[in-house]
Amino acid sequence: MPLTERQQKIIDVFFEAPEETRSVADFAEFGVERTTVFRDIKKLVQAGLLQLEGKAYRVNTDSDAYLRWDLSRAPHHRESVPYNPRLLGDYRPNSTFLLTDDQLLALEQAGIVEEIAETKEKGKLYERVLASLLIDLTHASSNLENVNISWLDTKTLIEFGERPEGLTEKQLRIVLNHKEAISFLKQHGSSLSFAKRDLLDIHSLLIQGLLSDTSAVGALRSVVVKFDDSKYLPPDNPHQLTEIFDEFCEKADAITNPYEQAFFAMVFISYIQPFQDGNKRTSRIAMNIPLVKHALAPFSFSDIRGRDYTFGLLAFYERGKHSFLANAFTAAYQKSANRYGDLVSHINDGGLLGTIGN
């Protein structure tokens, strides 16, 4: 629920020491009647932000508001969280769903590009969509890797080979590797799956030239990975990691709904951290496999806010909660799918899609 200014002040006081209980009398400094404070606190209880404990109140640590507050703090304020095997182990393809029925329906309604489905030129039109994806996803995913490149610079780099100013050699390599990986998806999408070999190939294209240890390119990691921005500890035993990754591939490939399959891949490749580097990049490309295979609107990550994406991953890493990322994914996919639909409509109406000036 949206909070009033006073309710926000009240919850902020509770968050100063979430483990402590407070009574209505503790808010006398607010200069309003006790009944007014009580009314506000009661609304916070009804909203699930606070919980009653005797005659006092405490922060409800299961609430979304608390989770957002907790994960917004510096990592050293939180406890370490090891890999939870149950998150993947308890998932049953086509019986368990990370996306709700409403989310799946919204994605299905957005993802089918009617103009493509209803034409004999289906293959050619979808090629145009994937040509746009090549630029959009390269740009958005590179930005998520802190490569500050504009969409226009991405387009001119991909189409004309013009190097933008201000990029280091590593940043340029990240962008060009995205181009290679997405081109691979564009060319072979109809035959790709979540087979181990296909995912290793995508990783290899994304990470080539970026690791001093060339044996780690297109291979499962043999080293421990740690995060600067999270207290999550991915699996660190190479034998266990191989088993986990094999289980992921088997379950991902068995999912029949392309949207659930895409989201499952986006979440779990990042969670498992199977590679020494480039895990999120690999997840962002690989999650498009089922969308491309079914000629659905792809997901470019252009419309998902970096903060929502990062927070959604943190919530899954440290609390096993996927709902935040599912909400962000659904909302962003609807926007990007509409844009690809408009693109096809433009082409059908006689518009051109090509390089600048054509």
Secondary structure by P-SEA (a helix, b strand, c coil): ccccaaaaaaaaaaaccccccccccccccccccaaaaaaaaaaaaaaccccccccccccccccaaaaaaaaaccccccccccccccccccccccccccccaaaaaaaaaaccccccccccaaaaaaaaaaaaaaaaaaaaaaaaacccccaaaaaaaaacccccccccaaaaaaaaaaaaaaaaaaaccccccccaaaaaaaaaaaccccccccccccccccbbbbbccccccccccaaaaaaaaaaaaaaaaacccaaaaaaaaacccccccccccaaaaaaaaaaaaaaaaacccccccccccaaaaaaaaaaaaccccaaaaaaaaaaaaaaaaaaaaaaaaaaaaccccccccc
